[in-house]
Amino acid sequence: MGLERYRRRHGHSLIHMRAVQITRFGGPEVLDVVEVPDPVPGDGQQLYDVSTAGLNFADTHHAVS
């Protein structure tokens, strides 16, 4: 289901989406759930609506700058 279709179906407009950010080194306790602006695809890009995603243990060992 596309993002616009989801918005129409659920009767509201999402302004932000929830995301997990890793901003420092550490274990699972450093995973922060934050609200970020909805992504906007650029030319030649496609936006996918992902309702769930997996996280591997190794992902907790990579800090994103």
N, C-alpha and C positions, 0 to 999 in steps of 0.2 A: 504494500500500500504506500503510495507516494505521500510525501509530507503534506502537501496541500490537501489531498484527499483525506488524510488523517484529521487535519484541522477542521475541514467541513463536516466530517462524520461525527466528530466529538464535540462540535458546536463551540469551539473556542479557537483563539489564535495563540499559538505558542510564541512567546517573545524570546524565551531562552530555553536551552536544553541543559540537562544535567550531564556532567562528564566527570570522570575520575582523572585527577591530575597528580603526577608524581613530580614534585619540585625539589626533593632532597633525598639523600641516600637514607636507607633504613629498611625495616621490615614492612609488613602490611599496614602498620599503624601510620605510615607516612602517606598513605593513599588518601587524598582529599576529594570529597564529592563537592563539586562547585557548579554554579550556574554560569553558562557561557552563552554569548549570542548565537543564534542559529547560523550555521555555516551557509555561505553563498557560493555556489559553484562558479568557476571561471569558464572562459571559452574552452570548449572541447572537454569539459569535465562533467561528470554525472553525480548527482546527490542521491544517496541511498538512505532510506529510513531504517535504522538499525534499532530494534527494540531491546535486544539483549546481546551481550558479547561475553566472551571468555577472557580470563586473565590467567596467564601461566605464572608459576613461581618465579621464573627468570625475569619476568616483566617488572617485578618488584625491586630488581637490582639495577635498573636503568633510570638515571635521573634525566629529566628533560629540561633543557635550559630555555 
